[in-house]
């Protein structure tokens, strides 16, 4: 037993199970499998099976972080300007790499002490020693994962709508028709049994991210060099309050773009022992992040200045006037975005599927037995259908996701990792690591609160455009 990990639940090295109130035994067995799986936990045995390599984890992590949200980075720079915007982008990249590394270290320490945690909620409850933390993390994580799945379905449906309207300007199909199409396809792919089974889909997702980033960034550079290019104005809001709200909204966007909230579940897919492997996965992921994030942010903001829309692709397709990029390029970029959105929805659905299978499946039967196959198909299909219904009913969900990001990603990805590290590995209180961790915790707690206020403000300002089951996505 690691002395730094004992004693956080009184003097006992065990944690009371939030569901049963009985002591939980250490979470790893002789072969490195979580003890939960040995005890018949189908969620651990089936969905979070531990067979992957570090590069598989890198594919999963990249899909969780590098998505079409990179196209919102020019808008994030718009709220802060060149110097502060690029500084904030670099700072958030550095902080998230650092906090993810710390969380991986905490997971490694727990595994070395005989408690391999494969779920964020159980890791947080163990280290922080409180049952309410278990339920708080599960609530926030579920909100994030469902929100991203809903948003992915909505934007994927919008991508199909854009392609349809370019081919049939007077067509009769509505946004909800395309959302239904996306939901049907997603429900089929959702039957892939485990997180590990998505590894090659997520490799494809990585390639897709490179593809549409290069296409859109190239189109932005071309648009910025055209003789009839939009006037480049990089000035900020004239009012101090406007500047402040824009800056914190931009930071909330950055936190959302860099957040994932599922790093423990991704590390759970690694074949044990997992120690050290997640660092390699992080390096792979952040190599992709460096290229795609900076290229998208700089090219989009340079081309359109403070007139850039919340999505750089929309800036290339203005409501009035001709498109600022060739039709084939825009069409190909939209297709690549559409395909990657399916992969992202699959990744962020895994936590929900793990929770469902933990309660509905029987690890004593085969993964593909009728006993487990029937509830899996039914529950996963119902989950996708519910997310699709919300996407169709609330096509302004992007504003809601901004609030969820501020209240969800910042606690899970910026605050909890440094708190857990200070408790689990107990660095000296006067050490640089401890002081830096406390500073990150304090800074991003404040940023999260103010960012949530700024996101709610935008939600209120946009409220007049909201209409249930609207045929247009409010961005």
C-alpha positions in Angstrom: 0.0 0.0 0.0 1.4 3.4 -1.0 1.5 5.5 2.2 0.5 8.6 0.2 -2.7 7.0 -0.9 -3.8 5.5 2.4 -5.9 7.3 4.9 -8.1 9.4 2.7 -11.2 7.6 3.8 -10.5 7.7 7.5 -7.7 5.4 8.5 -8.8 2.6 6.1 -7.1 2.0 2.7 -10.5 1.0 1.4 -13.2 3.1 -0.1 -16.9 2.7 0.7 -18.8 1.8 -2.4 -21.3 4.7 -3.2 -23.8 2.1 -4.3 -23.6 -0.5 -1.6 -22.0 1.3 1.4 -19.6 -1.7 1.7 -15.8 -1.5 1.5 -14.4 -1.7 -2.0 -11.4 -4.0 -2.3 -8.3 -2.9 -4.2 -9.0 -2.5 -7.9 -6.4 -4.7 -9.5 -5.8 -8.5 -9.5 -2.7 -10.6 -10.1 -3.0 -10.3 -13.9 -3.5 -6.5 -13.9 -7.2 -6.7 -14.7 -9.5 -4.5 -12.6 -11.0 -6.5 -9.8 -14.4 -5.2 -10.8 -14.2 -7.2 -14.0 -13.3 -10.3 -12.0 -16.4 -9.8 -9.8 -18.7 -9.7 -12.9 -18.6 -6.1 -13.9 -19.6 -6.2 -17.5 -19.0 -2.5 -18.1 -15.3 -3.1 -17.2 -15.1 -6.5 -18.9 -16.7 -5.6 -22.2 -16.7 -1.9 -22.8 -13.4 -0.9 -21.1 -11.4 -4.0 -22.0 -7.7 -3.4 -21.5 -6.0 -4.6 -24.7 -4.6 -1.5 -26.3 -1.1 -0.1 -27.0 0.0 3.4 -26.3 -0.6 4.4 -29.9 -4.2 3.1 -29.7 -4.7 5.3 -26.7 -3.2 8.1 -28.7 -5.8 7.6 -31.4 -8.6 7.7 -28.8 -7.2 10.8 -27.1 -6.7 12.6 -30.4 -10.3 11.9 -31.5 -11.5 13.1 -28.1 -9.6 16.4 -28.5 -9.0 17.2 -32.1 -12.4 17.7 -33.8 -14.3 20.3 -35.8 -14.1 22.5 -32.8 -10.7 23.5 -34.0 -12.6 25.6 -36.6 -13.8 27.8 -33.7 -10.3 28.8 -32.7 -10.2 31.9 -35.0 -13.3 33.0 -33.1 -11.5 32.5 -29.8 -8.6 34.7 -31.0 -11.2 37.3 -32.1 -12.2 37.8 -28.4 -8.6 38.5 -27.3 -6.5 39.7 -30.3 -3.3 38.4 -31.6 -0.9 38.6 -28.7 -3.2 37.6 -25.9 -5.1 35.1 -28.0 -2.0 33.1 -29.1 -0.6 33.4 -25.6 -3.8 32.0 -24.1 -3.8 29.2 -26.8 -0.3 28.2 -25.9 -0.9 28.5 -22.1 -4.1 26.3 -22.2 -2.2 23.7 -24.4 0.7 23.6 -21.9 -1.6 23.5 -18.9 -3.8 20.7 -20.3 -0.8 18.6 -21.3 0.6 19.1 -17.8 -2.7 18.2 -16.0 -3.3 15.2 -18.2 0.2 14.0 -17.4 -0.5 14.5 -13.7 -3.7 12.5 -13.9 -1.9 9.7 -15.7 0.7 9.7 -12.9 -2.1 9.4 -10.3 -3.6 6.5 -12.2 -0.1 4.9 -12.3 0.4 5.4 -8.6 -2.9 3.8 -7.8 -2.1 0.8 -10.1 1.2 0.3 -8.4 -0.5 0.3 -5.0 -2.9 -2.4 -6.2 -5.9 -0.3 -7.2 -6.1 0.0 -11.0 -8.9 2.5 -11.7 -10.6 2.4 -15.1 -13.2 5.1 -14.4 -12.8 8.8 -13.6 -15.5 8.7 -11.0 -13.8 5.9 -9.0 -10.4 7.5 -9.3 -11.7 10.8 -7.9 -13.7 9.1 -5.1 -10.7 7.0 -4.1 -8.1 9.9 -4.0 -10.4 12.5 -2.5 -12.0 10.0 -0.2 -15.7 11.1 -0.4 -18.7 9.4 -1.8 -20.2 12.6 -3.1 -17.3 13.2 -5.4 -18.2 9.9 -7.1 -21.7 11.3 -7.9 -20.5 14.8 -8.8 -18.0 13.4 -11.3 -20.5 11.0 -12.8 -23.0 13.9 -13.2 -20.6 16.3 -14.8 -19.0 13.6 -17.0 -22.4 12.4 -18.2 -23.5 15.9 -19.0 -20.3 16.5 -21.1 -20.5 13.2 -22.9 -24.2 13.5 -23.7 -23.7 17.1 -24.7 -20.9 16.3 -27.1 -22.8 13.4 -28.6 -25.8 15.6 -29.1 -23.7 18.4 -30.6 -22.0 15.9 -32.9 -25.3 14.6 -34.2 -26.6 18.1 -34.7 -23.5 19.4 -36.6 -23.3 16.2 -38.7 -27.0 16.6 -39.6 -26.2 20.2 -40.5 -23.3 19.0 -42.7 -25.7 16.8 -44.6 -28.2 19.7 -44.9 -25.5 21.9 -46.4 -24.6 19.3 -49.0 -28.2 18.7 -49.8 -29.1 22.4 -50.2 -26.1 22.9 -52.5 -27.4 20.1 -54.8 -31.1 20.8 -54.4 -31.7 24.5 -53.4 -35.5 24.0 -53.5 -35.5 20.7 -51.8 -38.1 19.8 -49.2 -36.0 17.9 -46.6 -35.5 19.6 -43.3 -32.7 19.6 -40.7 -34.4 16.9 -38.6 -34.5 14.5 -41.6 -30.7 14.7 -41.7 -30.4 14.3 -38.0 -32.5 11.1 -38.3 -30.1 9.8 -41.0 -27.1 10.5 -38.8 -28.7 8.8 -35.8 -29.4 5.7 -37.8 -25.8 5.4 -39.0 -24.5 6.2 -35.5 -26.7 3.6 -33.9 -25.3 0.9 -36.2 -21.7 1.9 -35.4 -22.6 2.1 -31.7 -22.9 -1.7 -31.6 -19.2 -2.0 -31.8 -18.7 -3.7 -28.4 -15.8 -1.9 -26.8 -13.7 1.3 -26.6 -10.8 -0.7 -27.9 -12.7 -1.8 -31.0 -12.8 1.9 -32.1 -9.0 2.1 -32.5 -8.9 2.0 -36.3 -11.9 4.2 -36.6 -10.0 6.7 -34.4 -6.9 6.4 -36.5 -9.1 7.4 -39.5 -10.5 10.2 -37.4 -6.9 11.5 -36.9 -6.4 11.5 -40.7 -9.7 13.3 -41.2 -8.7 16.0 -38.8 -5.5 16.7 -40.7 -7.5 16.7 -44.0 -10.2 19.3 -43.2 -7.8 21.5 -41.2 -5.5 21.7 -44.2 -8.4 22.3 -46.6 -10.1 25.0 -44.5 -6.9 26.8 -43.5 -5.7 26.8 -47.1 -9.1 28.2 -48.2 -8.8 30.9 -45.5 -5.3 31.9 -46.7 -6.6 32.1 -50.3 -9.6 34.1 -49.2 -7.4 36.5 -47.3 -5.2 37.1 -50.4 -8.1 37.7 -52.8 -8.5 41.2 -54.3 -12.0 41.3 -52.9 -11.0 39.9 -49.5 -12.8 41.1 -46.4 -11.3 44.1 -44.7 -9.0 42.8 -42.0 -9.9 44.5 -38.7 -8.3 43.1 -35.6 -9.7 45.6 -33.1 -11.5 44.4 -29.9 -14.8 45.5 -28.4 -14.7 49.3 -27.6 -16.2 48.8 -24.1 -14.2 47.4 -21.1 -17.0 45.1 -20.1 -17.4 43.8 -23.7 -13.6 43.1 -23.8 -13.8 41.2 -20.5 -16.8 39.1 -21.5 -15.3 38.3 -25.0 -12.0 37.3 -23.4 -13.5 34.9 -20.9 -15.8 33.5 -23.5 -12.7 32.9 -25.6 -11.0 31.1 -22.7 -14.1 29.0 -22.2 -13.9 28.0 -25.9 -10.2 27.1 -25.5 -11.0 25.0 -22.4 -13.8 23.2 -24.3 -11.5 22.6 -27.3 -8.7 21.2 -25.2 -10.9 19.3 -22.8 -11.9 15.6 -23.0 -13.0 14.5 -19.5 -12.4 10.8 -20.2 -8.7 10.4 -19.8 -9.0 7.6 -17.2 -11.4 5.7 -19.4 -8.9 6.0 -22.3 -6.0 4.9 -20.1 -8.2 1.9 -19.1 -8.0 0.6 -22.7 -4.2 0.1 -22.3 -3.0 -3.4 -21.7 -1.6 -3.6 -18.1 0.7 -2.5 -16.8 -0.3 0.9 -18.1 2.5 2.9 -16.3 4.3 5.3 -18.7 2.3 4.4 -21.8 -0.1 7.4 -21.5 2.7 9.9 -21.7 3.6 8.5 -25.2 -0.1 8.8 -26.1 -0.2 12.4 -25.0 2.9 13.2 -27.1 1.2 11.7 -30.1 -2.0 13.6 -29.4 -0.4 17.0 -28.8 1.7 16.6 -32.0 -1.5 16.6 -33.9 -2.9 19.3 -31.7 0.0 21.6 -32.4 -0.4 21.3 -36.1 -4.1 21.5 -36.4 -4.9 24.1 -33.7 -2.3 26.7 -34.6 -2.8 26.4 -38.3 -6.6 26.8 -38.0 -6.5 29.6 -35.4 -3.9 31.7 -37.2 -5.1 31.3 -40.8 -8.8 31.9 -39.9 -8.2 35.0 -37.8 -5.7 36.4 -40.2 -8.2 36.1 -43.1 -11.3 37.5 -41.4 -10.2 39.4 -38.3 -13.0 40.4 -35.9 -15.5 39.5 -38.6 -14.7 35.8 -38.4 -17.8 33.7 -37.5 -18.0 31.1 -34.8 -16.9 28.5 -37.3 -14.2 29.3 -39.9 -16.0 27.1 -42.5 -19.1 29.4 -42.2 -16.9 32.4 -42.8 -16.0 30.9 -46.2 -19.7 30.6 -47.0 -21.1 34.0 -46.2 -24.9 34.5 -46.2 -24.6 37.2 -48.9 -22.3 37.1 -51.9 -20.3 34.2 -53.4 -18.4 31.6 -51.5 -14.8 32.5 -50.8 -13.5 29.0 -51.6 -14.1 26.5 -54.5 -17.3 24.5 -54.2 -15.4 21.2 -54.4 -13.1 22.2 -51.5 -16.0 23.2 -49.3 -17.9 20.1 -50.1 -14.9 17.8 -49.4 -14.2 19.7 -46.1 -17.8 19.2 -45.0 -17.7 15.5 -45.9 -14.5 15.0 -43.8 -16.1 16.9 -40.9 -19.2 14.8 -41.1 -17.3 11.5 -41.0 -15.2 12.6 -38.0 -18.2 13.7 -36.1 -19.4 10.1 -36.1 -16.1 9.0 -34.6 -16.3 11.7 -31.9 -19.8 10.7 -31.0 -18.7 7.1 -30.7 -15.8 8.0 -28.4 -17.9 10.1 -26.1 -20.7 7.6 -25.9 -18.4 4.9 -24.4 -18.9 6.2 -20.8 -22.7 6.0 -21.2 -22.4 2.5 -22.7 -20.1 1.4 -19.9 -22.6 2.6 -17.3 -25.5 0.9 -19.1 -23.7 -2.5 -19.5 -22.5 -2.5 -16.0 -26.2 -2.7 -14.9 -27.7 -4.6 -17.8 -25.1 -7.2 -19.0 -23.9 -10.3 -17.4 -20.1 -10.9 -17.6 -20.7 -14.6 -16.9 -22.1 -14.9 -20.4 -20.3 -14.2 -23.7 -20.1 -10.7 -25.0 -22.1 -11.7 -28.1 -24.5 -14.1 -26.3 -28.2 -13.3 -26.7 -28.3 -12.5 -23.0 -25.9 -9.5 -23.6 -26.5 -8.7 -27.2 -30.2 -7.9 -26.9 -29.9 -5.3 -24.1 -26.8 -3.8 -25.7 -28.6 -3.2 -29.0 -31.7 -1.9 -27.4 -30.1 0.4 -24.9 -27.5 1.9 -27.2 -30.1 2.5 -29.9 -32.3 4.2 -27.4 -29.4 6.4 -26.2 -28.6 7.5 -29.7 -32.3 8.1 -30.4 -32.6 10.3 -27.3 -29.6 12.3 -28.2 -30.9 12.8 -31.8 -34.3 14.0 -30.5 -32.6 16.6 -28.3 -30.4 17.7 -31.3 -33.5 18.1 -33.5 -35.5 19.9 -30.8 -32.6 22.2 -29.7 -30.6 23.2 -32.8 -29.1 26.1 -30.8 -27.3 23.5 -28.6 -23.9 25.1 -29.3 -24.7 27.9 -26.8 -25.7 25.3 -24.1 -22.5 23.3 -24.8 -20.5 26.5 -24.1 -22.0 26.6 -20.6 -21.5 22.8 -20.1 -17.9 23.3 -21.2 -17.2 26.0 -18.7 -18.8 24.1 -15.8 -17.7 20.6 -16.9 -14.3 20.5 -18.7 -12.6 23.0 -16.4 -13.3 21.1 -13.2 -12.5 17.7 -14.8 -9.5 18.6 -16.8 -7.9 21.6 -15.1 -8.9 21.5 -11.4 -9.3 17.9 -10.3 -6.0 16.5 -11.8 -3.9 19.0 -9.8 -5.9 18.5 -6.6 -5.6 14.7 -6.9 -1.9 14.8 -7.7 -1.2 17.0 -4.6 -3.2 14.5 -2.4 -2.0 11.2 -4.0 1.7 12.0 -4.5 1.9 14.6 -1.7 4.7 16.8 -3.1 6.2 19.1 -0.4 4.0 22.2 0.1 6.9 24.5 -0.7 7.9 22.6 -3.9 7.5 24.2 -7.3 5.1 21.4 -8.3 2.8 22.0 -5.4 2.7 25.8 -5.8 2.1 25.5 -9.6 -0.7 23.1 -9.0 -2.4 25.3 -6.4 -2.0 28.3 -8.8 -3.6 26.3 -11.6 -6.5 25.2 -9.4 -7.2 28.8 -8.2 -6.8 30.4 -11.6 -9.0 28.0 -13.5 -11.7 27.8 -10.8 -12.0 31.6 -11.3 -11.9 31.2 -15.1 -14.6 28.5 -15.0 -16.9 30.7 -13.0 -16.4 33.8 -15.1 -16.5 31.7 -18.3 -19.8 30.2 -17.3 -21.2 33.7 -16.7 -19.9 34.8 -20.1 -21.4 31.7 -21.8 -24.8 32.2 -20.1 -24.7 35.9 -21.2 -24.3 34.7 -24.8 -27.1 32.3 -24.3 -29.4 35.1 -23.2 -28.3 37.4 -26.0 -29.0 34.7 -28.6 -32.3 33.6 -27.0 -34.4 35.7 -29.4 -33.2 33.4 -32.3 -34.1 30.1 -30.5 -36.9 28.1 -31.9 -37.7 24.5 -31.1 -37.2 22.1 -34.1 -35.8 25.0 -36.2 -34.5 24.2 -39.6 -31.3 26.1 -39.0 -28.5 25.7 -36.5 -27.9 28.7 -34.4 -24.2 29.2 -34.0 
